[in-house]
């Protein structure tokens, strides 16, 4: 719960503009629009990208084209300096034991594209675990990054990096040689009325200074991390990836005229030898003639985390608010929602990446909105995307675009119910698996072999839905979702693409059950060779106290448990629950009695040891029989 809140806080300021615009446009269409039953066959065309000739030209453009009543709720002008320190009293790192229990294998972050790493709150290198722990309490939040010696014979914290208050970590990266640790986070500093104290009312409309930093630490000596490089940019963190030695980050801030001035993105870089602060020049800001309902400056950063001497690269697009991002080895695709008289669309930008270099390549659009990064894919020089278009009716699309982001193929999915929307997508080579849902779960197998004519090869209709799809092998797919307020695991056999089947299922029993992995695939741990599947699970049981009559019954919680469910998963046996591992001392009567710092949010393995991670501790269990080995408290 705590980590979910932190993650939401990290993203919320970057998405406020999107939500405000959605509410505004929905209101306009509901009250005074001309009904449109189907989206147009041809989506809005996109003109070539342009540059502003001057600051005045940029300001005048925003003044003339900003529409609606959206106020600049969150913005940033100054760079906030995020403090850092490490535990200088931490002991020197000891060598891991050489017992047979330690093997040269370990799990890694669950990512979408091979070779494209994603930031997460936990990383490991087979010897050490690097984890972010955050305690959120209004009005301040405290975050620490721990380096933990993972030896089952002597596990312990050997270093702690303490971040400044009101810092919301997005995640960390670890270099291939494990000598560099990257911490990405945003800092939010309210701008107070007349510069008054922190208990004074905020200035309407609640403006806030926001900056995002990338701290690069030299962790070659694990016990004594050294800050080697600090790269900070104004605005809210949106997303990032790491390819090779390069981290690519995307940061967004509202682009709006306030008191006849525009706050341009500002970049600050500090190394051991120099510090530089600079504004993005208006002449380097890309924009198109397509006018969104509001504008943001979206800045792309390319940073070498190994070579401190290599200059970082950056590129800024003035666009609508960012909504989703997909990254291949060679390209970053960023989407944002746009609207026209015909309905809602998803605008798409393609930016190529190569050893830190960034180059704008193409812009396009498709009908409807995109659910998340897994609804996008690049394959054989084509970009594929699934979207849902909603108005008087609901339509679900699979679209194929070329590298110029020109549509070359499209499939309208059949629907069994009027308001059926896409709940999950997984592209696997020339196949695409899509789950739509309103009351039941149609699982579609889409044949993508011919990019110009994608087609439904087969479908399966079962209760519930899957919100995340994960490859088991080329002929089987794991589904994680919900059915009747409970977590559901499914195993789909797609060997016969024309007749997919659900060969195994598991329901997490309880009056209400949930898993963080439903919305965060990085919490999903699967290893086919080890027959291992681990997900965080929370279970709530209800009860009630009888009153004078049934109609007077007073409802109360009857019990709550949270931890990790550990499964054995095979094609022959399906989902076999081995045990549950909790970090809480005992179950409680209500969720409100729980210490959410002890909620398990990640799991990993190193050799024959399973590690479960919460904000409060790291727990070690034997993979052989799940017997407890040790635990490391995160103070």
N, C-alpha and C positions, 0 to 999 in steps of 0.2 A: 504493500500500500504506500509506504513512504517513498520507495523508489519510483513507483508509478507517478506519485505526485511531483517528485523532482523532475522526472522526464517531461511531464506535462508542463511544468513551469518553464523548463528549458525551451519548449516549443511554442508556448502559448503566445508570447509577445510577437513572435514572427508570423503567427497565423491570425491575429486579431483583425488585421485588415481584410483577410479573406472572408472571415465570418461576418464582419460588418457588411461587406459588399453583398454577400449571399443573402443576408436578411433584407437589405435594401432592394435588391433586384427581385427577390421573391415577393416583396410587398408590392412593387410596381406591377409585376405580372398578374398578381392576384386581384389588384384593384382595377387596373385600367388597361390591360393588354388585350390585343386581338388574339383569340384562341388559335393555337397552332397544334395540330394533332401529331404531325411527324416532322422531324428535322429536315431541312432542305437536302437535296441530293448532293449539291456542291457546297462545301463549307467555305467560309469567307477566305478570300485569297490574301496573301501576305506580300506586301511590297518589300523592296530591298531595304536593308538596314542602313541607317544614316548616322551622322555625327552632328553634334551641335557646334555652331561656329564660335560661341562665346557663352559665358555665364548668363548674360542677359537673355540670350536666345533660349537657353534652357529654362530659365525662370518664366519667361513670357509664354513658352509652350505649355508649361505646367499650369500657369494661370488660366490660359485659354481652354485647356482640355480636361482639367480635373472636374469630375461631375459628381453629383450625389451629395449627401449630407455627412459623409464620413469625415470625422475630425482626426487630426493627427494625434492619436492617443499615445502612441509610443514612437519615439524617435531618438536619434543620437547625434550629437555633434562633437562632444569631447571624448577623448580616450581615457577610460578609467584604468588606472594602474592596478592590476591584480597582484596583491602581495603573495609571496610564497616563502616557505621555509621548510627545512627538513629536520628531522630528529637527529641532532648531532651526537646524542648519547647512545644511538643505536649500536649494537655490537657489530663487529666485523662479520661478513658472511662466512659461514662454515661450509665445508664441502659436504655434499650429499653422501649418504652411506652407499656402500657398494653391494648391499644385499640383493638377493635375487628378486625382491619385491619391486625394485626399480627397473623399469625397462625403458628402452629408447623409443617410446611412443606416447603421444598425448593428443588430446582433442584440441580443436581450434574453434574459433568463432563460426557459428552457422552463418554463412554468407550466401549471396545469390549467384555471383559470377566467380568462377575459378580465377584466381590471380588478382582479384579486386577485393581488398580487405575492407571491412566496415568497422567503424568505431564502436566500442562496447565498453561496459562498465567493468569487464573482467577480461584479462589476457593472461596467457601463460606460455612459457618456453620449454616446458618439460622439467625445469628445475626450480623456477620461481613463479609465483602467482602475483599479478599486478591488479589490484582491485580498487574501485572507487566506492567510498562509503560516505553517505550524506545524511545528516540529521536535519530535517526541516522543521522549524518552529517559528511562527510569526513573531516579530517582523524580520528575523534573521535566519539564515541557514548556514550550516557549517559543513564543509566537505573536506575529506582527506583522501589521499591516494596512498595505499599501503603496498609495500613490497614484502612478500611473504616467502620464506624458505619453505619449500613444499615437501621436504624429506619426511616421510611418515614416522621415522625414528626420532626426529627432532624438529617438528614444524614450529615456526615462530615468525613474528613480525621482525624484520631487520631494519626497516626504514619507513618513515611516514612523511609525506609531503602535505603540509597543511595549506589549504587555499583560503583566500580572504572571505569574510562574511558576505552573504548575498551573491555567492558564486554558484552557478548551476552547471555542473559538469555534463557534457554531452557524451563523453567517453574517452577512451585512450587507444593509442596504437603502439605497437612494439616493432622495432626494426628487425630485419631478418637475422641480424647477428646478435640481437637482444641487448645491444649497447645503447640504444636510444629509445626513450619513452616519450611519447607525445600525449599531452593532456589538452583536451579541447573543452572550453567552457565559455559561458556568457555571464557577464556581470550586469545587474540591473540596479541603478541608483536613482531613486525618485528625485525629481527637481522640485524643491519645496517652495512654498509660497513666500515670496520676498526673502528667500534665503534663510528662512527661519529654522528652528530646531526640528528634529525628526518627529516630534509629536504634533507639529503644526499641520493644518490641512494641506492637501496637495493642490497644486494649481490646476484648475479645470482647463482643458480636459485631461488631467492626470498625466502630464508628460513625464517621461522617464529617459534618463541617459542609459543607453545600452551599448555594450561593446563585447566583442568576442575575441578570445585570445587562443593562440596555439603556443603552449609552453613545450619546448623541446629539452629534455633532460639527458645528460650523459649519465647512464647508469651502468657503466662498465665496472664500477665498484658499487655493488648493489646496496651496500649499507650507507653509502654517502652520495646520493644523487646530487648532481650539479646542474643548475639551470644554464644551458648553453645558448639558448636562443629564445627570444620572446617576440612573437609576431601578433599584433593586435589590430583589429579593424573595427570601425564603428558599425553597429547594427547587431541584429539577432542571428545566432547560429541557425542555419537551415539544415545542412547535411554535409557529408564529406565521404571520401574514400581514400585508400592508399594503394598505389600501384608501384611496385618496386620500392625505390627509396623516396618516392614523392607522395606527399599528402595533398589532395585537392579538396579545398573547403569552399562552401558557398554560404555567403552571409547576406542578409537582406535588411534594408531599412526603408521606411516610407519616404517617398519623394513628393514633397509638398511645399507650397509657399506659405511661410508663416512670417507675419510682419514684414512682408515684401522681401524675404530672403529665403534661400534654399540651403539646407544643410547637406552638403555633399559628403560622400563616404570619405573617411579619414583613415589612413594607415600609419601604424607606428611599428618599427622594427628595432629591437635592441639586441645586440650581441655583446660579447665580452670586450669588444674594441670600439663599438660605435653605436649611436642611436639616431634614428631618422624618423621624422614625422612629416607626412605630406597628405594633401587632399587629392582626390581623383580629379583630374582636369575635365571640365565639361566637354572639351573637344574629343576626349577619349571615351565618352559614354555613348554606347550604341542605343538606337531606338528605331521603332518602325512606325509607319503611318497608322497602323491598327491601334485604335484608341480603347484601352481598357476602362473600367469604371473608376479605377484608382491606379496609382503608380507606386512602384518601389524601385530603389536602386539595388540590383542583385549583383554582388561582386564575387567573382570566381578567383580563387587563390591557388597557385601552384608553388609548393615549398619542398625543397630538398632537405630531408631531415638528417642526412649524414654529412653533407658538405656545407658547413656554415658559411663558406666563402661564396657559394653560388647565390646570386640575387634571386629573390622570389619574383614570381610573375603575377600579374593581376589583370582582370578585364571586368568591366562593369556594363551590364545591360539595364536599361530602364524599361520595365515591363510591369505586368500585373503581379499580384502576390504569388509566390512560389507555392506549389501544392504537392508535387511528388518529384522524385529524381531516380533515374536509372543510369548506371555507369557500366560501360563495357571496358575492355582493355584500351580502346582507342578513343572513346567518346563519352561525354557527359550529356545526358538528355534531362532537361528541366521543363516541367509543365506548370501552367497556371490556368485558372478558369477564366473564361471570357464570355460575354453575352452579346447577342445581337437581337434584332427584331425577330429573327427566326427561332431563337432559343439559346441554350447553353452549349459552349464548346470548350475544348481543351486545347490551348495553344502550346506548342512544343518548340523548344530551342535545342539545337545540337551544337556543342562546343567540342572540338577535337583536343586531345591531350597527347603530349609526347615529351617525355623527360622534363616535365614541368612547364612546357610551353602550352599556351592556350590560344585557340583560334576559333572565332565564330564561323560556323559553316552553313547553317540552314535554319529556317523557321517554317513551321507548318501548323495545321490544326485538324482536329477530328471532332465529330459530334459527341456531346455528352461529357461526363466527368470521369476521371481516372481514380481508381480506388487507392492504389499504393504502388510501390516500386515493383512488386511482383506482377502487376498488370502490364508491365512493359518488358521488352526484350529486343536484343539485336542479334540477327542470325543471317549469315550469308549475304551481307550487304543490304539487309532489309531491317526496318524497325517495325516491330509488332506491338499492338496495344489493344487492351479491352476497355470499353467505356460503357457507362449507363446514361441514357438520356431520359429525363423525367419532365413531364409537364402534365397535360391531360391524360397521357398514357405513359408507359415505361417501356423503353426499348434498350436492348443490350447488343453491343457491337464488338466484333473482332476486326480490326483494321490493319492493313499492311501498307507501309510507306517505304519509298526508296530513300537513299541517303540525302536527297534534296528535300526530304520530308513531304514529298508529293504522294498522295494516296494512289496505290496501284491495285489494291484489292480490299474487299469488305464483305463481312458476313453478318447478317442480322440473325441473332440467335432466336430459336423458337421459345415461346414462353407458355407455361402452364397456368399462370395466375397473372392478374392484371398488373400488380405492383411488384413483380419479381425483379430483383436487382442482383448485380454481380456481388458475390461475397468473397470469392477468392479466385486466383488465376495462377497457373504454373505453366510456363513454356519449357518444353524439353525437346530440343532438336526440331524436327518437323512436325511435332505434335504440340497441342495446347490443351490444357485441362482447365475447365471453367466450372465453377459452382455458382448457381443463382438460387435465390431463396425469397419466399414470402411465408409459406407454411411448410412446404416440403423442399427437399434438396434435389434438384435436377443436376446431375454430374455429367458434363458434356466432354466428349473426346473430339477435338477439332483436328482435322487433317490440314496441315499447313504446307504440304509438299509443293503445291502450286501456289506461289505467293499472290497471284492475281485472282485465284479462286479458292479461298479457304472454305472448307465445308464441314458440316457435322458428320463425323464418321459413326458415332454411337452415343447413346445417352442412357442414364440410369436414374430412376426417381426413387428416393428413399426418404424416411423421416429426418428432420433436423437439417443441418447444413455444416459445411466445413469452411472455416475462415482462414485456414492456412493449409496449403498442400506441399508435401515434401517428397522428393523422389526416394523410393526404396531401391529400385533398380529400374532398368529400362522398360520393364513390363508391369511394374507395380508402383502405386502412389499411396502415401500415407496422408490421411485427412485428419485435421484437428478442428473441432467445432463444437456446436451445442445441439442438444436435443432436449426439449421440455425442461429448460432451466438447469441442465446438467452438462458437464463436459463429455464430449463424445470423441472417441478415436475410431477411425475407419481404415481399413486396408483395401484398396481397390486393385483388382486384377484387370489390366488393360491389354493383355496379350492378344485377345481378339478385340480390335478397336471398334468393331461394329456391335459388340455386345459386352460392355464392361460390367463387372460384377463386384459386389462388396463381399470379400471372402472372410473378413474378420471385423469385429467391432468390440469396443469396450466402453462402458458407461461409468463415469465416476459417480458413485451413488451419493445421494444427499438431497435435502430439500432444495438447496441452491449450491452449485459447485462452479468453480471458475479456475482459469489458468492464465497467468500473465502471457504465456506463449500464444494465446489466441490473438493478441495484438502485437506481440513482440517476438518474431521468429528467433531472435538471438537467445531466447530463453529455452529453445527447443534443442535438446542434445540427442543426436542419433548416430549410431555407428553400426553399420550392417554386419561387418565382420565380427564384432563383439556381441551382436544380437542385443544391443543396448539402446533403450529409449528412456529418457528422463525429462519430465516436465514439472514445473511448479504447480501446485494444486491447493486451492482453498475450499473447504467444505463447511457449509452452514446447515445446521439442523434447527427446525422450528418447533416451538411448543407454545402452550397458552395456559393461562390461569382461568379456571371457570368462574364466571360471575353468577348472578341470580338466574341467568338463562343463557342459552347459546348466543343470543344476540348481544349479550353484555360481556362476552368473553374478552379478556384483555390479552393481547398477543405479546409474546416476548420471544427472545432468542433461546433456543434449547441447547446449543452447543456449537463450537467453532474449532476447526483444526486447519493448520497451514503447514505445508512442507513440500518435499519433492516426492513424486511417485516414480519408482524405478521399475521399468518393465523389461522382460525378455520378449523380444519380437522376432518371430520367424514366420516363414510362409506356411509351415506345417502347423505350428501351434498358435499363431496369431499373437494377441496381446496377453501376456501372462504377468500379472502384477507380482513382483518379488517382495516389495515392502515400501513403506513410506518413511522418509527421514525428515524430522522436524527440528528446527532450532529453538522452538519454544519449550519452556520447562514442562508445560502440561496444557491440555486443551482448556478452553475457558467457556463460560456460559454464553458470552456474547462477543462479537467481533470487537466491540469497543473496549473490552478489557485487555485486548492483546497489545503487546509491544511490537508495533509493525516494523521496528528495526530488525526484528528477528525473523521476518518473512523471507523465506528462501526465494531468490530471484534468478540464480544461475546455478548450473552444474557443469563440471568438467571432470576429465579423468587424466591421470598421469600414471603410466604403468598399470599396476593392479589396484590402484587406489581411486576411489570416487570422492571428489571434493564438491560439497554444496556450499553456496556462498549467500550470505545475507549482509545487511548493513552492520550487524552486530558481531558476526563471527564467520569463520570458515571451518567446516566440519569435515573430518576425514573418516571414510568407511571403506572396508574391504570390498572390492568388486566381487570377490569369490562368494561371500555369504552375507555381505552388507553389515557385518559386525562393526561396531564403533572402534576407531583406532585412537583418535585424538581430536581436539578442537583448538582453534586459535581465536582468541577474542580480539576484536578490533575496538580498542578503547577510544 
